[in-house]
Amino acid sequence: MISFDQDYISITITDAILKMAHVRGSGTTFKLMNVFKKEIKELPEEEWPKIIRAALETFNVRKAKAIC
């Protein structure tokens, strides 16, 4: 269940692109706080976690729920 007083992170990985978004609920609305997009087609899968961690650090979120 989505709550209006919570941070959410969405991560989508396709064959070629990594997309991430940080959304924050406040009051009765949601606000898009951060987005990240990177082409990963040529990168080895072992590098993906490092890229995701680095992006999450730039989002500056301590506690967030994952959404699909």
Biotite code that builds the C-alpha atoms (Angstrom):
import biotite.structure as struc

atoms = struc.array([
    struc.Atom([0.000, 0.000, 0.000], chain_id="A", res_id=1, res_name="MET", atom_name="CA", element="C"),
    struc.Atom([1.313, 3.432, -0.908], chain_id="A", res_id=2, res_name="ILE", atom_name="CA", element="C"),
    struc.Atom([1.421, 5.963, 1.906], chain_id="A", res_id=3, res_name="SER", atom_name="CA", element="C"),
    struc.Atom([1.525, 9.735, 1.465], chain_id="A", res_id=4, res_name="PHE", atom_name="CA", element="C"),
    struc.Atom([4.238, 10.220, 4.091], chain_id="A", res_id=5, res_name="ASP", atom_name="CA", element="C"),
    struc.Atom([6.886, 7.889, 2.694], chain_id="A", res_id=6, res_name="GLN", atom_name="CA", element="C"),
    struc.Atom([9.774, 7.841, 0.206], chain_id="A", res_id=7, res_name="ASP", atom_name="CA", element="C"),
    struc.Atom([9.666, 5.330, -2.653], chain_id="A", res_id=8, res_name="TYR", atom_name="CA", element="C"),
    struc.Atom([12.313, 4.117, -5.084], chain_id="A", res_id=9, res_name="ILE", atom_name="CA", element="C"),
    struc.Atom([11.519, 2.463, -8.405], chain_id="A", res_id=10, res_name="SER", atom_name="CA", element="C"),
    struc.Atom([14.230, 0.579, -10.314], chain_id="A", res_id=11, res_name="ILE", atom_name="CA", element="C"),
    struc.Atom([13.664, -0.738, -13.839], chain_id="A", res_id=12, res_name="THR", atom_name="CA", element="C"),
    struc.Atom([16.306, -2.718, -15.709], chain_id="A", res_id=13, res_name="ILE", atom_name="CA", element="C"),
    struc.Atom([15.910, -3.705, -19.352], chain_id="A", res_id=14, res_name="THR", atom_name="CA", element="C"),
    struc.Atom([18.449, -5.192, -21.738], chain_id="A", res_id=15, res_name="ASP", atom_name="CA", element="C"),
    struc.Atom([19.838, -1.780, -22.541], chain_id="A", res_id=16, res_name="ALA", atom_name="CA", element="C"),
    struc.Atom([18.746, 0.811, -19.953], chain_id="A", res_id=17, res_name="ILE", atom_name="CA", element="C"),
    struc.Atom([18.673, 1.239, -16.177], chain_id="A", res_id=18, res_name="LEU", atom_name="CA", element="C"),
    struc.Atom([16.019, 3.675, -14.927], chain_id="A", res_id=19, res_name="LYS", atom_name="CA", element="C"),
    struc.Atom([15.515, 4.792, -11.331], chain_id="A", res_id=20, res_name="MET", atom_name="CA", element="C"),
    struc.Atom([13.111, 7.249, -9.725], chain_id="A", res_id=21, res_name="ALA", atom_name="CA", element="C"),
    struc.Atom([12.664, 8.623, -6.211], chain_id="A", res_id=22, res_name="HIS", atom_name="CA", element="C"),
    struc.Atom([9.144, 9.727, -5.297], chain_id="A", res_id=23, res_name="VAL", atom_name="CA", element="C"),
    struc.Atom([8.107, 11.328, -1.996], chain_id="A", res_id=24, res_name="ARG", atom_name="CA", element="C"),
    struc.Atom([4.574, 11.377, -0.682], chain_id="A", res_id=25, res_name="GLY", atom_name="CA", element="C"),
    struc.Atom([3.535, 14.505, 1.191], chain_id="A", res_id=26, res_name="SER", atom_name="CA", element="C"),
    struc.Atom([0.063, 15.391, 2.389], chain_id="A", res_id=27, res_name="GLY", atom_name="CA", element="C"),
    struc.Atom([-2.203, 14.149, -0.396], chain_id="A", res_id=28, res_name="THR", atom_name="CA", element="C"),
    struc.Atom([0.264, 14.363, -3.309], chain_id="A", res_id=29, res_name="THR", atom_name="CA", element="C"),
    struc.Atom([3.420, 12.733, -4.593], chain_id="A", res_id=30, res_name="PHE", atom_name="CA", element="C"),
    struc.Atom([6.460, 14.625, -5.798], chain_id="A", res_id=31, res_name="LYS", atom_name="CA", element="C"),
    struc.Atom([9.152, 13.312, -8.147], chain_id="A", res_id=32, res_name="LEU", atom_name="CA", element="C"),
    struc.Atom([12.386, 14.063, -6.304], chain_id="A", res_id=33, res_name="MET", atom_name="CA", element="C"),
    struc.Atom([15.129, 12.413, -8.409], chain_id="A", res_id=34, res_name="ASN", atom_name="CA", element="C"),
    struc.Atom([15.529, 10.442, -11.613], chain_id="A", res_id=35, res_name="VAL", atom_name="CA", element="C"),
    struc.Atom([18.446, 8.464, -13.012], chain_id="A", res_id=36, res_name="PHE", atom_name="CA", element="C"),
    struc.Atom([18.880, 6.858, -16.426], chain_id="A", res_id=37, res_name="LYS", atom_name="CA", element="C"),
    struc.Atom([21.914, 5.054, -17.808], chain_id="A", res_id=38, res_name="LYS", atom_name="CA", element="C"),
    struc.Atom([22.570, 2.884, -20.825], chain_id="A", res_id=39, res_name="GLU", atom_name="CA", element="C"),
    struc.Atom([23.973, -0.407, -19.544], chain_id="A", res_id=40, res_name="ILE", atom_name="CA", element="C"),
    struc.Atom([23.977, -2.485, -22.715], chain_id="A", res_id=41, res_name="LYS", atom_name="CA", element="C"),
    struc.Atom([27.772, -2.501, -23.032], chain_id="A", res_id=42, res_name="GLU", atom_name="CA", element="C"),
    struc.Atom([28.480, -2.837, -19.282], chain_id="A", res_id=43, res_name="LEU", atom_name="CA", element="C"),
    struc.Atom([29.064, -6.199, -17.580], chain_id="A", res_id=44, res_name="PRO", atom_name="CA", element="C"),
    struc.Atom([26.326, -7.238, -15.143], chain_id="A", res_id=45, res_name="GLU", atom_name="CA", element="C"),
    struc.Atom([28.889, -7.189, -12.307], chain_id="A", res_id=46, res_name="GLU", atom_name="CA", element="C"),
    struc.Atom([29.026, -3.381, -12.632], chain_id="A", res_id=47, res_name="GLU", atom_name="CA", element="C"),
    struc.Atom([25.272, -2.857, -12.276], chain_id="A", res_id=48, res_name="TRP", atom_name="CA", element="C"),
    struc.Atom([25.145, -2.992, -8.442], chain_id="A", res_id=49, res_name="PRO", atom_name="CA", element="C"),
    struc.Atom([27.888, -0.351, -8.209], chain_id="A", res_id=50, res_name="LYS", atom_name="CA", element="C"),
    struc.Atom([25.963, 1.936, -10.565], chain_id="A", res_id=51, res_name="ILE", atom_name="CA", element="C"),
    struc.Atom([22.717, 1.431, -8.633], chain_id="A", res_id=52, res_name="ILE", atom_name="CA", element="C"),
    struc.Atom([24.417, 2.132, -5.279], chain_id="A", res_id=53, res_name="ARG", atom_name="CA", element="C"),
    struc.Atom([26.037, 5.289, -6.631], chain_id="A", res_id=54, res_name="ALA", atom_name="CA", element="C"),
    struc.Atom([22.700, 6.534, -7.980], chain_id="A", res_id=55, res_name="ALA", atom_name="CA", element="C"),
    struc.Atom([20.955, 5.798, -4.668], chain_id="A", res_id=56, res_name="LEU", atom_name="CA", element="C"),
    struc.Atom([23.611, 7.789, -2.821], chain_id="A", res_id=57, res_name="GLU", atom_name="CA", element="C"),
    struc.Atom([22.852, 10.831, -4.988], chain_id="A", res_id=58, res_name="THR", atom_name="CA", element="C"),
    struc.Atom([19.147, 10.453, -4.111], chain_id="A", res_id=59, res_name="PHE", atom_name="CA", element="C"),
    struc.Atom([20.095, 11.149, -0.459], chain_id="A", res_id=60, res_name="ASN", atom_name="CA", element="C"),
    struc.Atom([17.350, 8.891, 0.935], chain_id="A", res_id=61, res_name="VAL", atom_name="CA", element="C"),
    struc.Atom([17.882, 6.998, 4.179], chain_id="A", res_id=62, res_name="ARG", atom_name="CA", element="C"),
    struc.Atom([14.728, 4.931, 4.283], chain_id="A", res_id=63, res_name="LYS", atom_name="CA", element="C"),
    struc.Atom([12.546, 4.186, 1.273], chain_id="A", res_id=64, res_name="ALA", atom_name="CA", element="C"),
    struc.Atom([10.232, 1.454, 0.059], chain_id="A", res_id=65, res_name="LYS", atom_name="CA", element="C"),
    struc.Atom([10.714, -0.227, -3.292], chain_id="A", res_id=66, res_name="ALA", atom_name="CA", element="C"),
    struc.Atom([7.825, -0.119, -5.759], chain_id="A", res_id=67, res_name="ILE", atom_name="CA", element="C"),
    struc.Atom([7.258, -1.836, -9.081], chain_id="A", res_id=68, res_name="CYS", atom_name="CA", element="C"),
])
